Amino acid sequence: ITVMLISSGGSHDFIKDYLDIETFREATAASSVMIARAAMWNPSIFRKEGLFPLKEVMQAYIKYVLRYDNHYTNTKYCLCQMLREQLETTQGKKLHTAQSTQEICEAFEMADFYEETTAVFKAKKMSLETQTQDADDQVDDPDVIKMAVRFDKREYPPQITPKMYLLEWCRKEKHPQPVYETVQRPLDRLFCSVVTVAEHKYRSTLWDKSKKLAEQAAAIVCLRTLGIPEGKLCEGENHLVNKRKREDQERLNNRGHGEDLAEPSHKKANFTEETSDMNVPKM
């Protein structure tokens, strides 16, 4: 049996650059080397051409910190590990007393880069907030009936949804098919849908993570406003479920008599339910 060995523990005394990694591996007769401290002290240790100067490594790291909004306490810890014996220098003392990302940047002579980067991010944030407000305004029609609801499929029987119930009711009352208008908010990529039924509009005030969930929530608002059962398990007898079972049983009986079995009713219902416009505008 071949056992793969991984050696570690060479950071402090042996591994100072990339070439030392292979030397350490050969000395320990291992198949590979695991490095922790040496990589934390200078991540460019994996560079075959040699180490980058520590100052360049730390400045490059700080740029990533700003771009990805890393918390200053974690940034401070990592930089302290890189500085090590230089913590008693003027720069090290500034880093040790820093209480924000801005103060860390000042300690490494990157105050201008901090100002430029934060200005860009603020402009992007304002732009997204404006677009988000536009998206909210588009669905914030005073004539729309609103309710804070979400669709949870665990509360409904398999293959049965509020959209199906609403469609069934519209057919029974001879109303046009429900029309769903869905928008996506750019800031968080959430969806909101407005359903129009009998010239009235309904929507949930809660934004959802998918177009389908947003449409189901809008259907729930409409059903509850009109006092129509929405098909939840807690409602007891479900006429739509019973209807589907009867239709499927009839098809099974027809198959027994040699007739072709049509597509199951619940699949037909799902197909009908999803005929709303699939193009979701991004505001």
C-alpha positions in Angstrom: 0.0 0.0 0.0 1.4 3.4 -1.0 0.9 6.0 1.7 1.2 9.7 0.7 3.1 11.7 3.3 2.7 15.5 3.8 5.5 17.2 5.7 5.0 20.4 7.8 6.7 22.4 10.4 9.6 23.8 8.3 8.5 27.4 8.1 10.5 28.7 11.1 13.9 27.1 10.5 14.1 25.8 6.9 11.7 27.4 4.4 12.7 30.9 3.4 11.8 30.9 -0.3 10.4 28.7 -3.0 13.5 26.6 -3.5 13.6 25.7 0.1 10.2 24.0 -0.3 11.6 21.3 -2.6 14.7 20.9 -0.4 12.5 20.4 2.7 10.3 17.9 0.8 13.4 15.8 -0.2 14.9 16.0 3.2 11.7 14.6 4.8 11.1 12.1 2.0 7.5 13.3 1.8 5.2 13.5 -1.3 4.3 17.2 -0.6 4.8 20.0 1.8 2.2 21.9 3.9 3.2 25.6 4.6 1.4 27.9 7.0 3.5 30.4 8.8 6.0 31.1 6.0 3.0 31.7 3.6 1.4 34.0 6.1 4.7 36.0 6.5 5.1 36.4 2.8 2.5 34.8 0.4 5.0 35.3 -2.6 7.0 32.3 -1.1 5.2 30.2 -3.8 6.7 32.3 -6.6 9.4 30.4 -8.4 11.2 33.5 -9.4 11.7 34.5 -5.8 10.1 36.6 -3.1 8.6 40.0 -3.7 9.7 42.7 -1.3 7.6 42.6 1.8 6.4 46.3 1.3 5.0 45.4 -2.2 3.3 42.3 -0.8 1.6 44.3 2.0 0.5 47.1 -0.3 -0.9 44.6 -2.8 -2.8 42.9 0.1 -4.2 46.2 1.3 -5.6 46.9 -2.2 -7.5 43.6 -2.1 -8.7 44.6 1.4 -10.2 47.8 0.0 -11.7 46.2 -3.1 -13.5 43.4 -1.1 -14.2 45.4 2.1 -12.4 43.2 4.5 -12.9 44.0 8.2 -10.0 46.1 9.5 -9.4 43.8 12.5 -8.6 40.9 10.2 -6.5 43.1 8.0 -4.6 44.4 10.9 -3.9 40.8 12.2 -2.6 39.6 8.8 -0.3 42.7 8.4 1.1 42.3 11.9 2.0 38.7 11.0 3.8 39.9 7.9 5.7 42.6 9.8 6.8 40.3 12.6 10.1 41.8 14.0 9.3 45.2 12.3 6.4 45.8 14.7 8.6 48.0 16.9 9.3 50.4 14.0 7.4 53.6 13.4 5.2 51.9 10.8 4.6 48.9 13.0 3.5 51.1 15.9 1.1 53.0 13.6 -0.3 49.7 12.4 -0.6 48.4 16.0 -2.7 51.5 17.1 -4.8 51.6 13.9 -8.6 51.5 14.5 -9.9 51.5 11.0 -9.0 50.6 7.4 -8.3 54.2 6.7 -5.7 54.4 9.5 -4.1 51.2 8.2 -3.7 52.8 4.8 -2.2 55.9 6.3 0.4 53.7 8.1 1.4 52.3 4.7 1.4 55.6 2.8 -1.7 54.6 0.9 -4.1 57.4 2.0 -4.6 58.6 -1.5 -5.5 55.1 -2.8 -7.9 54.8 0.1 -9.7 58.0 -0.8 -9.8 57.2 -4.5 -11.2 53.7 -3.9 -13.8 54.7 -1.4 -15.0 57.5 -3.7 -15.5 55.0 -6.5 -17.4 52.7 -4.3 -19.6 55.5 -2.9 -20.5 56.6 -6.5 -21.4 53.0 -7.4 -23.5 52.6 -4.2 -25.4 55.8 -5.0 -26.0 54.7 -8.5 -27.4 51.3 -7.3 -29.5 53.0 -4.7 -31.0 55.3 -7.3 -31.8 52.3 -9.5 -33.2 50.5 -6.6 -35.5 53.4 -5.8 -36.6 53.5 -9.4 -37.5 49.8 -9.2 -39.4 50.4 -5.9 -41.2 53.4 -7.5 -42.2 51.2 -10.5 -44.0 48.7 -8.3 -45.2 51.3 -5.7 -48.4 52.1 -7.5 -51.0 53.6 -5.0 -53.7 51.6 -6.7 -51.9 48.3 -6.0 -53.2 46.3 -3.1 -50.3 45.2 -0.9 -49.7 42.6 1.8 -46.5 41.3 3.4 -46.5 37.6 2.5 -44.1 35.0 1.1 -44.8 31.7 -0.6 -43.6 28.6 1.3 -44.1 25.5 -0.8 -44.0 23.3 2.4 -47.4 24.7 3.3 -49.0 23.4 0.1 -49.7 20.0 -1.4 -47.4 18.7 -4.1 -48.1 20.2 -7.5 -50.6 22.7 -6.1 -49.7 26.4 -5.9 -51.6 29.7 -5.3 -51.1 30.6 -8.9 -53.0 27.5 -9.9 -55.8 28.4 -7.5 -56.0 31.9 -8.9 -56.1 30.7 -12.5 -58.8 28.2 -11.6 -60.9 31.0 -10.0 -60.5 33.3 -12.9 -61.7 30.7 -15.3 -64.7 29.9 -13.1 -65.6 33.5 -12.8 -64.9 34.1 -16.5 -62.2 36.7 -15.9 -59.2 37.1 -18.2 -56.1 35.0 -17.2 -54.0 36.7 -14.5 -51.2 38.8 -15.8 -47.9 39.0 -13.9 -45.4 41.9 -14.2 -42.1 41.2 -12.5 -39.1 43.4 -11.9 -35.7 42.7 -10.5 -34.0 45.1 -8.1 -30.3 45.6 -9.1 -28.9 46.3 -5.6 -29.7 42.8 -4.2 -31.1 41.1 -7.3 -34.4 40.4 -5.6 -37.8 40.2 -7.4 -41.2 41.7 -7.0 -44.2 40.8 -9.0 -47.6 42.6 -9.5 -50.5 40.5 -10.6 -53.5 42.0 -12.4 -56.9 40.3 -11.9 -60.2 41.7 -13.0 -58.6 45.2 -13.5 -57.2 45.2 -9.9 -53.5 44.9 -9.0 -51.9 43.0 -6.1 -48.4 42.5 -4.8 -46.4 41.5 -1.8 -44.3 44.1 -0.1 -41.6 41.5 0.5 -39.1 41.0 -2.3 -38.2 37.4 -3.2 -35.1 35.6 -4.4 -36.7 34.3 -7.6 -39.3 35.4 -10.2 -41.4 32.3 -9.5 -41.6 33.0 -5.7 -42.5 36.6 -6.3 -45.3 35.6 -8.6 -46.6 33.1 -6.1 -46.6 35.8 -3.4 -48.5 38.2 -5.6 -51.1 35.4 -6.2 -51.4 34.8 -2.4 -52.1 38.6 -1.9 -54.9 38.5 -4.5 -56.5 35.3 -3.1 -56.4 36.5 0.5 -57.8 39.9 -0.5 -60.7 38.3 -2.4 -61.3 35.7 0.4 -60.5 32.8 -1.9 -58.9 29.6 -0.6 -55.2 29.4 -1.7 -54.8 25.6 -1.4 -52.7 25.5 1.9 -52.6 22.1 3.7 -54.2 23.7 6.8 -57.3 24.6 4.8 -58.4 20.9 4.8 -60.3 19.6 1.8 -58.6 20.7 -1.3 -60.9 20.7 -4.3 -58.1 21.3 -6.8 -56.2 18.3 -5.6 -59.3 16.1 -5.7 -60.0 17.4 -9.2 -56.5 16.5 -10.4 -56.8 13.0 -8.8 -60.1 12.4 -10.6 -58.7 13.5 -14.0 -55.6 11.4 -13.6 -57.7 8.4 -12.5 -59.9 8.8 -15.6 -56.8 8.8 -17.8 -55.6 5.6 -16.1 -59.0 4.0 -16.7 -58.8 5.0 -20.4 -55.3 3.5 -20.6 -56.8 0.2 -19.3 -59.3 0.3 -22.2 -56.5 0.7 -24.7 -56.7 4.5 -25.2 -53.7 6.7 -25.2 -52.9 8.3 -21.9 -52.8 12.1 -22.2 -50.3 14.1 -20.2 -51.1 14.1 -16.4 -53.3 17.0 -15.4 -50.8 18.4 -12.8 -48.2 18.7 -15.5 -50.7 20.5 -17.7 -51.6 22.8 -14.9 -47.9 23.6 -14.2 -47.4 24.4 -17.9 -50.4 26.7 -17.9 -49.3 28.4 -14.7 -45.9 29.3 -16.1 -47.2 31.0 -19.3 -46.6 34.5 -17.8 -43.9 36.6 -19.5 -40.5 35.2 -18.8 -38.6 38.5 -19.6 -37.8 40.1 -16.3 -36.7 43.7 -16.6 -33.7 44.8 -14.6 -34.0 48.3 -13.4 
